[in-house]
Amino acid sequence: MKSLRHAVALLLPVLLALGAASALLVLSIARRVVMPTRSGPNTKILAVDTGAQTIELARTLDTELPGRYGLYTTGTYGYVKLGAVLSADSTTVRRKLLTQIEPGARVDRDAGFSGWYYSAPSELHLPWSNVLIGSPAGPCPAWFFPAASSTWVIQVHGRGTTRAECLRAVPVLHAAGLPNLVVSYRNDGEAPRSRGGAYALGAAEWRDVDAAIAYALRHGAERVILMGWSMGGAVSLQTAVNSGNRDRIAGLILESPVVDWRTVLRYQAREAGLRAPLPALAMGALSLPVTARLSGAEDAIAFDRLDMVARAEELAAPTLILHSDDDGFVPADASHALRDARPDLVTMPVFSGARHTKIWNYDETGWTAAVRDWLAAQGFSASA
């Protein structure tokens, strides 16, 4: 008995330490979900040929994709545009440069491959202006591209990105006669920071988009289409079911959207090598007020409320979903499930090979046709 008590006395601190370590790990995982981060370098620049205007990159699932892309560097140019893949082997990809790089320019090795392509509204060569939208979070900057229609498109960017992500969609929407309001929202690095500076995964950000709807209605819009990219899809969906202006929401365009956060977080946990029950415990921590705040969230996150497959019957607006079946970051499963739950509302053309939010880059013709045809079918296009 004495030896048993001695063993328990030795084991108890170890068990308590393991419990504390596990709790800290769970809170750390939960914190990664809600705290804003900017995408860092994800490839290497191996060589630049300023004579041929080509660039050689380390080969990844993204850098090998055909199409037009952007590349963030920390050298002379900062951001450069990339064109077609010219050659590739097992470890490298050589692409055409669409931004002229002069001889002697410093281009650092670490770089961030991006689907944005356009980095500023002036690159579209369309009339535009800066506007401020008064939201519950404070004044949120937006870009406004005017056009003739009284149906405005409000574009909402994704997690860890900024408004520039949305610029790819402006030309086809503008060609359809639709004004574009490309908005920011709390904690995205451009709009005001909330008290804790954390994402609410759409549960709070939708209020800033609702303010953008109110702005549009005050400035001549009669109805709006919400277009959300990645987490912006989750924000747009929450706006569609929660807004006091939801009767003015005439349609939704969702590009690689988060439709159900639990599906996304489980997938990303598996990709990161995190085993059950850690993902479930992290989501559980974010669902409870005390542990949510310990994780960095400002309030508990109700994942049931963010599950738009379960809430599909609450949707009322025709919806176009653009989602590559091999997304690699936000799996398309929930998008397919939403289409199956609401075939009367949801149109979802098939795309594959494009990965996350890069369908425009990978298949600009197909992506543009899908948007243009849907707008015409719904009677939104000026030419419809």
C-alpha positions as CSV (number, residue, x, y, z in Angstrom):
1,M,0.0,0.0,0.0
2,K,2.8,2.3,0.9
3,S,4.5,1.7,-2.5
4,L,1.1,2.4,-4.2
5,R,0.8,5.7,-2.4
6,H,4.3,6.5,-3.4
7,A,3.7,5.7,-7.0
8,V,0.5,7.8,-7.1
9,A,2.4,10.7,-5.5
10,L,5.0,10.5,-8.2
11,L,2.4,10.1,-11.0
12,L,0.0,12.9,-10.0
13,P,2.3,15.8,-11.0
14,V,3.0,14.1,-14.2
15,L,-0.7,13.6,-15.0
16,L,-1.5,17.2,-14.1
17,A,1.4,18.4,-16.3
18,L,0.2,16.3,-19.2
19,G,-3.4,17.7,-18.7
20,A,-2.1,21.3,-18.6
21,A,0.0,20.7,-21.7
22,S,-2.9,19.1,-23.5
23,A,-5.1,22.1,-22.6
24,L,-2.5,24.5,-23.8
25,L,-2.2,22.6,-27.1
26,V,-6.0,22.7,-27.6
27,L,-6.1,26.5,-26.9
28,S,-3.1,27.0,-29.2
29,I,-4.9,25.3,-32.0
30,A,-8.1,27.2,-31.3
31,R,-6.1,30.5,-31.3
32,R,-4.7,29.7,-34.8
33,V,-8.3,29.6,-36.1
34,V,-9.4,33.0,-34.9
35,M,-6.3,35.2,-34.9
36,P,-5.6,37.1,-38.2
37,T,-2.4,36.1,-40.0
38,R,-1.0,37.2,-43.3
39,S,0.2,34.5,-45.7
40,G,4.0,34.3,-45.7
41,P,6.4,33.0,-48.2
42,N,5.3,29.7,-49.8
43,T,7.8,29.2,-52.6
44,K,11.4,30.0,-53.5
45,I,12.7,32.2,-56.4
46,L,15.5,30.1,-57.9
47,A,16.5,32.3,-60.9
48,V,15.4,35.4,-62.9
49,D,16.3,35.8,-66.5
50,T,15.9,39.5,-67.3
51,G,16.8,39.0,-70.9
52,A,14.1,36.4,-71.6
53,Q,11.9,37.9,-68.8
54,T,11.3,34.5,-67.2
55,I,11.4,33.4,-63.6
56,E,12.2,30.0,-62.1
57,L,10.3,28.9,-58.9
58,A,10.4,25.9,-56.6
59,R,7.7,23.6,-57.9
60,T,4.6,23.3,-55.7
61,L,1.0,22.4,-56.3
62,D,0.2,26.1,-56.8
63,T,3.3,27.3,-58.7
64,E,2.8,24.6,-61.4
65,L,-0.7,25.7,-62.2
66,P,-1.3,27.1,-65.7
67,G,-2.7,30.7,-66.0
68,R,-1.9,34.2,-64.7
69,Y,-0.8,34.8,-61.1
70,G,1.0,37.2,-58.8
71,L,4.1,36.8,-56.8
72,Y,5.0,38.8,-53.6
73,T,8.7,39.4,-53.2
74,T,10.7,41.5,-50.7
75,G,13.0,42.8,-53.4
76,T,12.9,45.9,-55.7
77,Y,9.5,45.2,-57.2
78,G,7.5,43.9,-54.3
79,Y,4.7,42.4,-56.4
80,V,5.2,41.0,-59.9
81,K,2.8,39.3,-62.3
82,L,3.4,35.8,-63.7
83,G,2.2,34.3,-67.0
84,A,2.3,30.9,-68.6
85,V,4.4,27.9,-67.4
86,L,7.2,27.5,-70.0
87,S,8.8,24.4,-68.6
88,A,8.9,22.3,-65.5
89,D,10.7,19.3,-64.0
90,S,10.2,17.5,-60.7
91,T,11.5,20.4,-58.5
92,T,11.3,23.6,-60.6
93,V,8.9,25.6,-62.7
94,R,9.9,28.3,-65.2
95,R,7.2,30.9,-66.0
96,K,6.9,33.9,-68.2
97,L,7.2,37.3,-66.4
98,L,4.4,39.7,-67.1
99,T,6.0,42.4,-65.0
100,Q,9.2,43.8,-66.6
101,I,12.2,43.2,-64.3
102,E,15.3,45.3,-65.2
103,P,18.8,43.9,-65.1
104,G,20.4,44.4,-61.6
105,A,17.1,44.5,-59.8
106,R,17.2,42.8,-56.4
107,V,14.6,39.9,-56.1
108,D,14.9,38.0,-52.9
109,R,14.7,34.3,-52.7
110,D,11.6,33.9,-50.5
111,A,8.3,34.7,-52.2
112,G,4.5,34.3,-51.9
113,F,2.6,32.9,-54.8
114,S,-0.8,34.4,-55.1
115,G,-4.0,34.1,-57.1
116,W,-4.8,37.8,-56.8
117,Y,-3.1,38.9,-60.0
118,Y,-4.3,42.5,-59.7
119,S,-2.9,44.3,-56.7
120,A,-4.6,47.8,-57.0
121,P,-7.9,49.0,-58.5
122,S,-6.1,51.3,-61.0
123,E,-4.8,48.2,-62.8
124,L,-8.3,47.5,-64.1
125,H,-8.4,50.8,-66.1
126,L,-12.0,51.4,-65.0
127,P,-13.5,54.4,-63.1
128,W,-13.3,53.9,-59.4
129,S,-13.2,55.8,-56.1
130,N,-12.3,55.3,-52.5
131,V,-15.3,55.4,-50.1
132,L,-15.7,54.8,-46.4
133,I,-18.5,52.7,-45.0
134,G,-19.6,53.4,-41.4
135,S,-20.0,50.0,-39.7
136,P,-20.4,48.9,-36.1
137,A,-16.6,48.4,-36.1
138,G,-15.9,51.9,-37.4
139,P,-15.2,53.4,-40.8
140,C,-14.3,50.6,-43.3
141,P,-12.5,51.5,-46.5
142,A,-14.0,50.3,-49.8
143,W,-13.4,50.7,-53.5
144,F,-16.4,51.7,-55.6
145,F,-16.6,50.9,-59.3
146,P,-19.7,52.7,-60.8
147,A,-21.9,51.3,-63.5
148,A,-25.5,51.8,-64.7
149,S,-27.5,49.1,-62.9
150,S,-29.4,49.7,-59.7
151,T,-28.3,46.2,-58.7
152,W,-24.9,46.5,-56.9
153,V,-22.4,43.7,-56.3
154,I,-20.8,43.8,-52.8
155,Q,-17.6,41.8,-52.8
156,V,-16.2,40.3,-49.6
157,H,-12.6,39.0,-49.4
158,G,-11.3,36.0,-47.5
159,R,-9.4,35.2,-44.4
160,G,-5.9,36.6,-44.1
161,T,-6.3,38.6,-47.3
162,T,-7.4,42.1,-48.3
163,R,-9.8,43.7,-50.8
164,A,-7.3,43.2,-53.7
165,E,-8.3,39.5,-53.7
166,C,-11.7,40.5,-55.2
167,L,-10.4,42.7,-58.1
168,R,-10.3,39.7,-60.6
169,A,-14.1,39.6,-60.6
170,V,-14.7,43.3,-61.3
171,P,-14.3,43.3,-65.1
172,V,-17.0,40.6,-65.8
173,L,-19.4,42.2,-63.3
174,H,-18.7,45.7,-64.7
175,A,-19.3,44.4,-68.2
176,A,-22.7,43.2,-67.1
177,G,-23.5,46.8,-66.0
178,L,-23.3,46.1,-62.3
179,P,-21.6,48.6,-59.9
180,N,-19.0,47.0,-57.6
181,L,-18.4,47.8,-53.9
182,V,-15.3,46.0,-52.8
183,V,-15.3,46.1,-49.0
184,S,-13.1,45.6,-46.0
185,Y,-14.2,44.3,-42.6
186,R,-13.0,44.3,-39.0
187,N,-9.6,42.9,-38.3
188,D,-8.5,42.5,-41.9
189,G,-5.7,45.0,-41.6
190,E,-7.5,47.7,-43.5
191,A,-10.7,48.1,-41.5
192,P,-10.7,49.0,-37.8
193,R,-9.6,46.5,-35.3
194,S,-12.1,45.1,-32.8
195,R,-11.5,44.9,-29.1
196,G,-9.7,41.6,-29.2
197,G,-8.6,41.8,-32.9
198,A,-9.8,38.2,-33.6
199,Y,-11.9,36.8,-36.4
200,A,-15.4,35.6,-35.5
201,L,-15.5,33.4,-38.7
202,G,-18.4,35.4,-40.1
203,A,-20.5,35.6,-36.9
204,A,-19.5,39.3,-36.3
205,E,-18.1,40.3,-39.7
206,W,-21.4,40.1,-41.4
207,R,-22.5,43.3,-39.6
208,D,-19.8,45.2,-41.5
209,V,-21.1,43.8,-44.8
210,D,-24.7,44.7,-43.7
211,A,-23.5,48.2,-43.2
212,A,-22.2,48.1,-46.8
213,I,-25.6,47.0,-48.0
214,A,-27.1,50.0,-46.2
215,Y,-24.5,52.2,-47.8
216,A,-25.4,50.9,-51.2
217,L,-29.2,51.4,-50.6
218,R,-28.5,55.0,-49.6
219,H,-26.5,55.7,-52.7
220,G,-28.9,54.4,-55.4
221,A,-28.9,50.7,-55.2
222,E,-32.3,49.0,-55.1
223,R,-30.9,45.5,-54.5
224,V,-27.6,43.8,-54.1
225,I,-25.6,40.7,-55.0
226,L,-23.2,39.5,-52.3
227,M,-20.0,37.9,-53.7
228,G,-17.8,36.2,-51.1
229,W,-14.4,34.7,-51.5
230,S,-13.3,31.8,-49.1
231,M,-14.2,33.1,-45.6
232,G,-15.9,36.0,-47.4
233,G,-18.4,33.3,-48.5
234,A,-19.1,32.5,-44.9
235,V,-19.5,36.2,-44.1
236,S,-21.8,36.6,-47.1
237,L,-24.0,33.6,-46.1
238,Q,-24.3,35.0,-42.6
239,T,-25.3,38.3,-44.0
240,A,-27.9,36.6,-46.2
241,V,-29.7,35.0,-43.2
242,N,-29.1,37.7,-40.5
243,S,-29.4,41.0,-42.2
244,G,-32.4,43.3,-41.7
245,N,-31.9,44.1,-45.4
246,R,-32.0,40.5,-46.5
247,D,-35.1,41.2,-48.7
248,R,-32.8,43.4,-50.8
249,I,-30.2,40.6,-51.3
250,A,-31.1,39.4,-54.8
251,G,-28.3,36.9,-55.2
252,L,-25.1,35.3,-53.9
253,I,-21.9,34.4,-55.8
254,L,-19.6,32.3,-53.6
255,E,-16.0,31.7,-54.8
256,S,-14.3,28.7,-53.0
257,P,-16.6,29.4,-50.0
258,V,-16.6,28.3,-46.4
259,V,-20.1,26.9,-46.1
260,D,-19.5,24.9,-42.9
261,W,-16.5,25.7,-40.7
262,R,-16.4,22.3,-39.0
263,T,-15.8,20.6,-42.3
264,V,-13.0,23.0,-43.1
265,L,-11.3,22.8,-39.8
266,R,-11.4,19.0,-39.6
267,Y,-9.9,18.9,-43.1
268,Q,-7.2,21.4,-42.3
269,A,-6.3,19.6,-39.1
270,R,-5.9,16.3,-41.0
271,E,-3.6,18.1,-43.5
272,A,-1.6,19.5,-40.7
273,G,-1.2,16.0,-39.1
274,L,-3.4,16.8,-36.1
275,R,-5.2,13.7,-34.8
276,A,-8.6,13.3,-33.2
277,P,-9.8,14.5,-30.8
278,L,-7.7,17.7,-31.0
279,P,-9.8,19.4,-33.8
280,A,-13.0,18.6,-32.0
281,L,-11.6,19.8,-28.7
282,A,-10.4,23.1,-30.3
283,M,-13.8,23.8,-31.8
284,G,-15.3,22.9,-28.4
285,A,-13.0,25.4,-26.7
286,L,-14.1,28.1,-29.2
287,S,-17.8,27.3,-28.5
288,L,-17.6,28.1,-24.7
289,P,-17.2,31.7,-23.5
290,V,-14.3,31.2,-21.0
291,T,-12.2,29.0,-23.2
292,A,-13.0,31.0,-26.3
293,R,-11.6,34.1,-24.7
294,L,-8.6,32.2,-23.5
295,S,-8.1,31.2,-27.2
296,G,-8.2,34.9,-28.2
297,A,-11.8,35.0,-29.5
298,E,-13.9,37.9,-28.2
299,D,-17.0,35.7,-27.9
300,A,-18.0,32.1,-28.1
301,I,-18.4,30.9,-31.7
302,A,-21.7,29.0,-32.4
303,F,-20.6,26.6,-35.1
304,D,-24.2,25.4,-35.5
305,R,-25.1,28.9,-36.6
306,L,-22.3,29.0,-39.1
307,D,-23.3,25.7,-40.7
308,M,-25.2,26.8,-43.8
309,V,-25.9,23.3,-45.0
310,A,-27.9,22.7,-41.8
311,R,-29.5,26.2,-42.3
312,A,-30.1,25.8,-46.1
313,E,-33.8,26.3,-45.8
314,E,-33.2,29.8,-44.5
315,L,-31.6,30.9,-47.8
316,A,-33.9,32.8,-50.2
317,A,-31.6,34.2,-52.9
318,P,-30.4,32.4,-56.1
319,T,-26.8,31.3,-55.5
320,L,-23.8,30.6,-57.8
321,I,-21.0,28.5,-56.2
322,L,-17.6,28.4,-57.9
323,H,-15.5,25.8,-56.2
324,S,-12.7,23.6,-57.5
325,D,-13.2,19.9,-56.5
326,D,-9.5,19.7,-55.6
327,D,-9.5,23.0,-53.6
328,G,-6.8,21.8,-51.2
329,F,-7.6,24.3,-48.5
330,V,-11.4,24.6,-48.2
331,P,-12.9,21.3,-49.3
332,A,-15.8,21.5,-51.7
333,D,-17.9,18.9,-49.8
334,A,-20.1,21.5,-48.0
335,S,-20.6,23.4,-51.2
336,H,-21.8,20.2,-52.9
337,A,-24.0,19.5,-49.9
338,L,-25.6,23.0,-50.0
339,R,-26.3,22.5,-53.7
340,D,-27.9,19.2,-53.0
341,A,-30.0,20.7,-50.1
342,R,-31.2,23.6,-52.3
343,P,-31.1,22.6,-55.9
344,D,-33.9,25.2,-56.5
345,L,-31.5,28.0,-55.6
346,V,-27.9,26.8,-56.1
347,T,-26.1,26.6,-59.4
348,M,-22.7,24.9,-59.1
349,P,-20.7,24.4,-62.4
350,V,-18.0,21.8,-62.2
351,F,-14.4,23.0,-61.9
352,S,-11.3,20.9,-61.0
353,G,-7.6,21.4,-61.1
354,A,-7.7,25.0,-59.9
355,R,-7.2,24.7,-56.2
356,H,-8.3,27.4,-53.7
357,T,-9.7,30.7,-55.0
358,K,-7.7,30.3,-58.3
359,I,-10.4,29.2,-60.7
360,W,-10.2,32.7,-62.5
361,N,-6.5,32.3,-62.8
362,Y,-6.6,28.6,-64.0
363,D,-9.6,28.9,-66.3
364,E,-10.4,32.5,-66.8
365,T,-12.6,31.7,-69.8
366,G,-14.7,29.1,-68.0
367,W,-14.9,31.1,-64.8
368,T,-16.0,34.3,-66.7
369,A,-18.6,32.4,-68.7
370,A,-20.0,30.8,-65.6
371,V,-20.5,34.2,-63.9
372,R,-21.7,35.9,-67.1
373,D,-24.2,33.1,-67.9
374,W,-25.6,33.0,-64.3
375,L,-26.0,36.8,-64.2
376,A,-27.9,36.6,-67.5
377,A,-30.1,33.7,-66.4
378,Q,-31.1,35.5,-63.2
379,G,-31.9,38.7,-65.2
380,F,-29.1,40.7,-63.5
381,S,-27.1,41.5,-66.6
382,A,-27.8,44.7,-68.5
383,S,-27.7,42.6,-71.7
384,A,-30.2,40.0,-70.4
